[in-house]
Amino acid sequence: MDILREIGAIVRSKRFLKDLGIVVGVFVLVNIGLYIAFLHQTYPNVSVAGKQIGGVSERELPAKLASLHLLPDTVVLTYSNKAITQHPAELGITLDTNATQKQALARHWLPIANLLAPPHVSAVLTTNTSVLQAAVAKLAETYAQAPIDARMVLENGEFRVVNAVPGGQPDKTRSAVAIQQAVADGKTTIALPRQTLAPKVDDAVMNKQLQTIQAQQKTAISYTFGGGTIKPSATDNAGWYAATNNTYVLSDALVSAYVVHVAREHSLYLKNAAQAAAATVTALKQQKAATIALETTTVGKTYTYCVKAAEVDASNLPGLEAKLRAAYADARGWNLGGLIVFTQVSSGCDYTVWLAASTIMPSFGPICDSQWSCMPGSAVVINFDRWQGASDAWNAAGGSLDDYRSMVINHESGHWLGFGHANCPGAGQPAPVMQQQSINLQGCVFNPWPTTGELATLKTRLGL
């Protein structure tokens, strides 16, 4: 029996090997047949960029690829809620027909595999990198949404923080890759990846500054004079902070303006406005309560001024008015520490400060021309061109526009106070404010404020 079983097993194994040989032979013949049948044409169901090109001969393939318009005529690039249509060539992208043809004819080493898993290939593109990078950079600029820094605002005597808002723009590197891939896949709408742009000033920084200001506002400040005491309100205190960039900072000039105003309410003038302002700022920064004595006198001067525009949009006047108040209240200016008070009024003023277009400057008087500011009669006329861009000499010396504006106010107001032009006293020294610094510094250093000598002259002239 054992011998019979062994003989049966041998017979069966030979039959299996024979059947296996037949199967292998058929498989080989099928693959050889497929190889020969599709030697010079694409396999069925082959697609390029999602478009069928199966069964196309190698000779007809170039014409077939051309008819498919594998490279779209235009693509729509979207970002956020914006869209722009461009030609692929504008993005530096062209179709490489020869390489695409080779890709379409590429096949698996086992012919039958090309039927079981038909290849889906992308169009082969040629990209001019510099053109694409330039196009993407322009898109980033076009679509850019600048971040908004956190900022502080003052409303009804109270400070608060307006939170930052991140910005964004198309990510240049990822957008370039996305554009190439999408065009290669035949897509005509391409969403550009976003790059977040962080604000330079975030909420944490601004909230910390807010806490500092709020602590300063809780610091008790009192002013004494003539047997009386003044305790500033929270609204008064809030007015001592000047808007600077995104925040507010204590301003000696604004404190000085406040104490001068307090004195004038009692028909008095101050002798120590600058010192009182400095002591106030120091106390607030140190958050230490302080009682500050104001030295008053009945001897002083009050000058009133109006503000008008001449052929200049009236929207520019608030900026001029704010700068006038700051310059006239600044302890470095013509106010002689509070002995002179400059007050803006709507009519009946001692003089008028004009912001005038350069083209009409000569109409104010023979001493005025289209290039510079001037002071004819009871008019302090500021040339709008100079107000907007200072002067070549000033800019060449590295002066700021803000300082130039202080200088031109003090210079022309100095003329109204009776001063003529001055010259540089020596190289490297601060220029007198009455020097024509807009034209030539003469070796001096630019200086927006009256010098000690100029202030002494004014004080003597006015008998103060």
C-alpha positions as CSV (number, residue, x, y, z in Angstrom):
1,M,0.0,0.0,0.0
2,D,2.8,2.4,0.9
3,I,4.4,1.8,-2.5
4,L,1.1,2.5,-4.3
5,R,0.7,5.8,-2.4
6,E,4.2,6.9,-3.3
7,I,3.6,6.1,-7.0
8,G,0.3,8.1,-6.9
9,A,2.0,11.1,-5.4
10,I,4.7,11.1,-8.0
11,V,2.0,11.0,-10.7
12,R,0.1,13.8,-9.2
13,S,3.2,16.0,-8.7
14,K,4.2,15.5,-12.4
15,R,0.7,16.5,-13.4
16,F,0.9,19.7,-11.2
17,L,4.2,20.6,-12.7
18,K,2.8,20.1,-16.1
19,D,-0.2,22.3,-15.3
20,L,2.1,24.9,-13.8
21,G,4.3,24.9,-16.8
22,I,1.2,25.4,-19.0
23,V,0.1,28.4,-16.9
24,V,3.6,29.9,-16.9
25,G,3.9,29.4,-20.6
26,V,0.5,31.1,-21.3
27,F,1.5,34.0,-19.0
28,V,4.8,34.5,-20.8
29,L,3.1,34.3,-24.2
30,V,0.4,36.8,-23.1
31,N,3.1,39.3,-22.0
32,I,5.1,38.8,-25.1
33,G,1.9,39.3,-27.1
34,L,1.1,42.5,-25.2
35,Y,4.7,43.7,-25.6
36,I,4.5,43.2,-29.3
37,A,1.0,44.6,-29.7
38,F,1.7,47.8,-27.8
39,L,5.4,48.1,-28.8
40,H,4.8,51.4,-30.7
41,Q,1.6,52.7,-29.0
42,T,0.3,53.6,-25.6
43,Y,-1.5,51.0,-23.5
44,P,-5.3,51.2,-23.1
45,N,-6.5,53.6,-20.4
46,V,-3.2,55.5,-20.2
47,S,-3.9,59.2,-19.2
48,V,-1.9,62.3,-19.2
49,A,-3.0,65.1,-16.8
50,G,-6.3,63.2,-16.5
51,K,-6.9,63.0,-20.2
52,Q,-7.1,59.6,-22.0
53,I,-4.6,58.8,-24.7
54,G,-4.9,54.9,-24.7
55,G,-4.1,53.0,-27.9
56,V,-2.5,55.9,-29.7
57,S,0.5,55.1,-31.9
58,E,3.8,56.6,-31.3
59,R,3.7,58.4,-34.6
60,E,0.3,59.9,-33.9
61,L,1.1,60.7,-30.2
62,P,2.5,64.2,-30.8
63,A,-0.6,65.4,-32.6
64,K,-2.8,63.7,-30.0
65,L,-1.0,65.5,-27.1
66,A,-1.2,68.8,-28.9
67,S,-5.0,68.4,-29.4
68,L,-5.5,67.8,-25.7
69,H,-4.3,71.2,-24.7
70,L,-2.5,69.8,-21.7
71,L,-1.2,73.2,-20.8
72,P,-4.3,75.4,-20.0
73,D,-4.6,78.7,-21.8
74,T,-5.1,80.4,-18.5
75,V,-5.2,79.6,-14.8
76,V,-7.0,81.4,-12.0
77,L,-4.9,82.0,-8.9
78,T,-7.0,82.5,-5.8
79,Y,-6.1,83.8,-2.4
80,S,-8.6,84.7,0.3
81,N,-11.5,86.3,-1.6
82,K,-9.3,87.5,-4.5
83,A,-8.6,86.0,-7.9
84,I,-6.3,86.8,-10.8
85,T,-6.1,85.2,-14.2
86,Q,-2.8,84.5,-15.8
87,H,-1.3,82.7,-18.7
88,P,1.1,79.8,-17.8
89,A,3.8,81.5,-19.8
90,E,3.5,84.6,-17.6
91,L,4.4,82.2,-14.7
92,G,7.4,80.9,-16.6
93,I,5.7,77.5,-17.3
94,T,5.7,75.8,-20.7
95,L,4.9,72.3,-21.9
96,D,7.9,69.9,-22.7
97,T,6.2,67.9,-25.5
98,N,9.0,65.5,-26.0
99,A,9.4,64.6,-22.3
100,T,5.6,64.3,-22.0
101,Q,5.5,61.9,-24.9
102,K,8.2,59.7,-23.4
103,Q,6.3,59.7,-20.1
104,A,3.2,58.6,-21.9
105,L,5.0,55.7,-23.6
106,A,6.8,54.7,-20.4
107,R,5.6,51.3,-19.2
108,H,6.0,48.7,-16.5
109,W,8.6,46.0,-17.2
110,L,5.9,43.4,-17.0
111,P,3.5,44.2,-19.9
112,I,0.3,42.8,-18.3
113,A,0.8,45.1,-15.4
114,N,0.1,48.0,-17.7
115,L,-3.4,46.6,-18.2
116,L,-4.1,45.8,-14.5
117,A,-2.8,49.2,-13.3
118,P,-3.0,51.7,-16.2
119,P,-0.5,54.6,-15.7
120,H,-1.8,58.1,-15.0
121,V,1.0,60.5,-15.6
122,S,1.4,64.3,-15.4
123,A,2.3,66.6,-18.2
124,V,6.0,67.3,-18.1
125,L,6.6,71.0,-17.8
126,T,9.6,73.3,-18.3
127,T,9.8,76.1,-15.7
128,N,11.8,79.3,-15.9
129,T,12.5,79.6,-12.2
130,S,13.4,83.3,-12.3
131,V,10.2,84.2,-14.1
132,L,8.1,82.1,-11.7
133,Q,9.8,83.5,-8.7
134,A,9.2,87.0,-9.9
135,A,5.6,86.3,-10.7
136,V,5.0,84.7,-7.3
137,A,6.7,87.7,-5.6
138,K,4.3,90.0,-7.4
139,L,1.4,87.9,-6.4
140,A,2.5,88.0,-2.7
141,E,2.7,91.8,-3.0
142,T,-0.7,92.1,-4.7
143,Y,-2.4,89.9,-2.2
144,A,-0.5,90.9,0.9
145,Q,-2.7,91.8,3.9
146,A,-0.4,93.7,6.3
147,P,-0.7,92.8,9.9
148,I,-2.2,95.4,12.3
149,D,-0.2,96.1,15.4
150,A,-1.8,96.2,18.8
151,R,-2.3,99.8,19.7
152,M,-3.5,101.9,22.5
153,V,-6.4,104.4,22.2
154,L,-7.6,107.1,24.5
155,E,-11.4,107.5,24.7
156,N,-13.3,109.6,27.2
157,G,-10.2,110.0,29.4
158,E,-9.6,106.2,29.5
159,F,-6.9,104.2,27.8
160,R,-7.6,100.8,26.3
161,V,-5.8,98.3,24.0
162,V,-7.1,97.4,20.5
163,N,-5.8,93.9,19.9
164,A,-3.4,93.1,17.0
165,V,-4.6,91.4,13.9
166,P,-2.3,89.0,12.0
167,G,-1.8,89.6,8.3
168,G,-1.0,87.3,5.5
169,Q,0.2,86.8,2.0
170,P,0.7,83.9,-0.4
171,D,3.6,81.8,0.7
172,K,6.2,82.3,-2.1
173,T,8.0,79.0,-1.8
174,R,4.9,76.8,-1.5
175,S,2.9,78.8,-4.0
176,A,5.6,78.2,-6.7
177,V,5.4,74.4,-6.0
178,A,1.6,74.4,-6.0
179,I,1.4,76.3,-9.3
180,Q,3.8,73.9,-11.1
181,Q,2.0,70.8,-9.7
182,A,-1.5,72.1,-10.5
183,V,-0.7,73.1,-14.0
184,A,1.0,69.8,-14.6
185,D,-2.2,68.1,-13.4
186,G,-4.3,70.1,-15.8
187,K,-6.0,72.2,-13.1
188,T,-7.1,75.7,-14.0
189,T,-7.9,77.0,-10.6
190,I,-5.1,77.1,-8.0
191,A,-5.5,78.1,-4.4
192,L,-2.3,79.8,-3.2
193,P,-1.0,78.6,0.2
194,R,-1.1,81.3,2.9
195,Q,1.8,82.6,4.9
196,T,0.8,84.3,8.2
197,L,2.5,87.7,8.9
198,A,2.8,88.4,12.6
199,P,2.3,91.9,13.9
200,K,5.4,93.7,15.2
201,V,3.6,94.8,18.3
202,D,1.5,92.1,19.9
203,D,-1.2,92.3,22.6
204,A,1.1,91.3,25.5
205,V,3.5,94.1,24.8
206,M,0.7,96.7,24.6
207,N,-1.2,95.4,27.6
208,K,2.0,95.7,29.7
209,Q,2.3,99.3,28.6
210,L,-1.4,99.9,29.5
211,Q,-0.8,98.5,33.0
212,T,2.1,101.0,33.4
213,I,0.0,103.9,32.3
214,Q,-2.9,102.9,34.5
215,A,-0.6,102.6,37.5
216,Q,0.8,106.1,36.7
217,Q,-2.7,107.5,36.6
218,K,-3.4,106.2,40.1
219,T,-0.4,108.2,41.4
220,A,-1.7,111.2,43.3
221,I,-0.4,114.5,42.0
222,S,-1.3,117.9,43.6
223,Y,-0.3,121.4,42.7
224,T,-0.1,124.3,45.2
225,F,0.0,128.0,44.5
226,G,-1.2,131.1,46.4
227,G,-2.5,129.1,49.3
228,G,-4.7,126.9,47.0
229,T,-4.3,123.3,45.9
230,I,-5.3,121.8,42.5
231,K,-5.7,118.0,42.2
232,P,-5.9,117.0,38.5
233,S,-8.8,114.7,37.5
234,A,-8.3,111.4,35.7
235,T,-9.3,113.2,32.4
236,D,-6.7,115.9,33.1
237,N,-4.1,113.2,33.7
238,A,-5.0,111.4,30.5
239,G,-4.3,114.6,28.6
240,W,-0.6,114.5,29.7
241,Y,0.1,111.5,27.4
242,A,1.1,112.1,23.8
243,A,0.3,109.6,21.1
244,T,3.5,108.0,19.8
245,N,3.4,105.3,17.2
246,N,1.0,102.7,18.7
247,T,1.1,103.8,22.3
248,Y,1.1,106.9,24.5
249,V,4.0,108.4,26.5
250,L,4.2,111.0,29.1
251,S,4.9,114.4,27.6
252,D,6.6,117.3,29.5
253,A,5.1,119.7,27.0
254,L,1.5,118.5,27.7
255,V,2.0,118.7,31.4
256,S,3.5,122.1,31.0
257,A,0.5,123.2,28.9
258,Y,-1.8,121.9,31.7
259,V,-0.1,123.8,34.6
260,V,0.1,127.0,32.4
261,H,-3.6,126.6,31.8
262,V,-4.3,126.2,35.5
263,A,-2.4,129.4,36.2
264,R,-4.3,131.3,33.5
265,E,-7.6,130.2,35.0
266,H,-6.6,132.2,38.0
267,S,-5.3,135.1,35.9
268,L,-1.7,134.2,36.8
269,Y,1.4,133.2,34.8
270,L,4.0,130.6,35.8
271,K,7.6,131.1,36.4
272,N,8.5,127.4,36.7
273,A,6.2,125.6,34.2
274,A,9.2,123.5,32.9
275,Q,10.3,122.5,36.3
276,A,6.8,121.6,37.4
277,A,6.2,119.5,34.3
278,A,9.5,117.7,34.8
279,A,8.7,117.0,38.5
280,T,5.3,115.7,37.5
281,V,6.7,113.3,34.9
282,T,9.3,112.0,37.3
283,A,6.7,111.3,40.0
284,L,4.4,109.5,37.6
285,K,7.2,107.4,36.2
286,Q,8.3,106.4,39.7
287,Q,4.6,106.0,40.7
288,K,5.2,108.1,43.8
289,A,2.7,110.7,45.0
290,A,3.9,114.3,44.8
291,T,2.8,117.8,45.8
292,I,4.4,120.3,43.4
293,A,4.6,124.0,44.1
294,L,3.8,126.4,41.2
295,E,5.6,129.7,41.2
296,T,3.1,132.2,39.9
297,T,3.2,135.9,38.9
298,T,0.8,138.4,37.6
299,V,3.3,139.6,35.0
300,G,3.2,137.8,31.6
301,K,2.0,137.8,28.1
302,T,-0.9,136.1,26.3
303,Y,-0.9,135.9,22.6
304,T,-3.8,134.5,20.6
305,Y,-3.6,132.9,17.1
306,C,-6.0,131.6,14.5
307,V,-5.3,128.7,12.1
308,K,-6.3,128.7,8.4
309,A,-5.6,126.9,5.2
310,A,-4.9,128.5,1.8
311,E,-5.4,126.3,-1.2
312,V,-4.6,123.3,1.1
313,D,-7.1,120.7,2.1
314,A,-8.6,121.5,5.5
315,S,-8.0,117.9,6.6
316,N,-4.4,118.9,7.1
317,L,-5.2,121.6,9.7
318,P,-5.8,119.2,12.8
319,G,-2.2,118.0,12.4
320,L,-0.9,121.6,12.2
321,E,-3.0,122.7,15.2
322,A,-1.7,119.8,17.3
323,K,1.9,120.6,16.4
324,L,1.3,124.3,17.2
325,R,0.0,123.5,20.6
326,A,2.9,121.2,21.3
327,A,5.5,123.7,20.1
328,Y,4.0,126.6,22.0
329,A,3.7,124.6,25.2
330,D,7.1,123.0,25.0
331,A,9.5,124.3,27.7
332,R,12.1,124.6,25.1
333,G,10.0,127.0,23.1
334,W,9.1,130.7,23.2
335,N,6.8,130.4,26.3
336,L,9.6,131.4,28.7
337,G,8.6,128.7,31.2
338,G,5.0,129.8,31.3
339,L,5.4,133.6,31.3
340,I,4.1,133.7,27.7
341,V,0.9,131.8,26.8
342,F,-0.1,131.1,23.2
343,T,-3.8,130.3,22.8
344,Q,-5.7,129.3,19.7
345,V,-9.0,131.2,19.1
346,S,-11.5,131.1,16.2
347,S,-11.5,134.9,15.6
348,G,-10.1,138.2,16.9
349,C,-6.6,136.7,17.1
350,D,-3.3,138.6,17.3
351,Y,-1.9,136.7,14.3
352,T,-3.0,133.9,12.0
353,V,-1.0,130.8,11.2
354,W,-1.6,129.8,7.6
355,L,-0.8,126.4,5.9
356,A,-0.5,127.5,2.3
357,A,0.1,125.9,-1.1
358,S,3.5,126.8,-2.5
359,T,1.9,128.3,-5.6
360,I,0.1,131.0,-3.7
361,M,2.8,131.9,-1.2
362,P,3.8,135.1,-3.2
363,S,0.3,136.4,-2.7
364,F,0.9,136.9,1.0
365,G,3.5,139.7,0.3
366,P,6.7,140.6,-1.4
367,I,8.9,138.8,1.2
368,C,7.2,135.5,0.4
369,D,8.1,133.1,-2.4
370,S,6.9,129.7,-3.6
371,Q,9.9,127.9,-2.0
372,W,10.0,129.0,1.7
373,S,7.8,129.9,4.6
374,C,7.5,133.5,5.6
375,M,6.0,136.1,8.1
376,P,4.3,139.1,6.4
377,G,2.5,141.4,8.8
378,S,0.3,139.5,11.2
379,A,0.5,136.2,9.2
380,V,2.8,133.3,10.0
381,V,2.7,131.4,6.7
382,I,4.0,127.9,6.5
383,N,4.7,126.6,3.0
384,F,2.9,123.3,2.6
385,D,5.7,121.8,0.5
386,R,8.1,122.4,3.4
387,W,5.6,121.1,5.9
388,Q,5.3,117.9,3.9
389,G,9.0,117.3,3.1
390,A,11.2,119.7,5.0
391,S,14.1,121.0,2.9
392,D,17.2,119.6,1.1
393,A,19.6,121.1,3.6
394,W,17.7,119.9,6.6
395,N,17.2,116.4,5.2
396,A,20.9,116.2,4.2
397,A,21.9,117.0,7.8
398,G,19.7,114.0,9.0
399,G,17.0,116.1,10.6
400,S,13.5,114.5,11.1
401,L,10.4,115.9,9.6
402,D,8.8,116.3,13.1
403,D,11.8,118.4,14.2
404,Y,11.6,120.5,11.0
405,R,8.0,121.3,11.8
406,S,8.9,122.4,15.3
407,M,11.7,124.5,13.8
408,V,9.6,126.2,11.2
409,I,6.8,127.1,13.7
410,N,9.4,128.5,16.1
411,H,11.3,130.3,13.3
412,E,8.3,132.1,11.8
413,S,6.7,132.7,15.2
414,G,10.0,134.2,16.2
415,H,9.7,136.7,13.3
416,W,6.3,137.7,14.6
417,L,7.8,138.2,18.1
418,G,10.2,140.7,16.5
419,F,13.3,138.6,15.7
420,G,15.3,138.9,12.4
421,H,17.5,136.3,10.9
422,A,20.6,135.0,12.8
423,N,23.8,133.3,11.7
424,C,25.6,130.2,12.9
425,P,27.8,131.2,15.9
426,G,30.4,128.5,15.2
427,A,30.9,125.1,13.6
428,G,29.3,122.3,15.5
429,Q,27.1,124.5,17.7
430,P,23.3,124.4,17.8
431,A,21.9,126.7,15.2
432,P,19.8,129.6,16.4
433,V,16.2,128.9,15.6
434,M,16.2,132.3,13.8
435,Q,19.0,131.0,11.5
436,Q,17.7,130.0,8.0
437,Q,18.3,126.3,8.7
438,S,16.0,125.3,5.8
439,I,18.6,126.8,3.4
440,N,22.0,126.3,5.0
441,L,23.2,125.2,8.4
442,Q,26.5,127.1,7.9
443,G,28.3,124.4,9.9
444,C,25.9,124.4,12.8
445,V,23.9,121.5,14.1
446,F,20.2,121.6,13.2
447,N,18.1,122.8,16.2
448,P,14.3,123.3,16.3
449,W,14.2,125.4,19.5
450,P,15.2,128.9,20.5
451,T,18.7,129.1,22.0
452,T,19.3,130.3,25.6
453,G,20.5,133.6,24.1
454,E,17.3,134.0,22.0
455,L,15.1,133.3,25.0
456,A,17.0,135.8,27.1
457,T,16.6,138.5,24.5
458,L,12.8,137.9,24.3
459,K,12.5,138.0,28.1
460,T,14.4,141.3,28.2
461,R,12.5,142.8,25.3
462,L,9.1,142.0,26.9
463,G,10.2,143.1,30.4
464,L,9.6,139.7,31.9
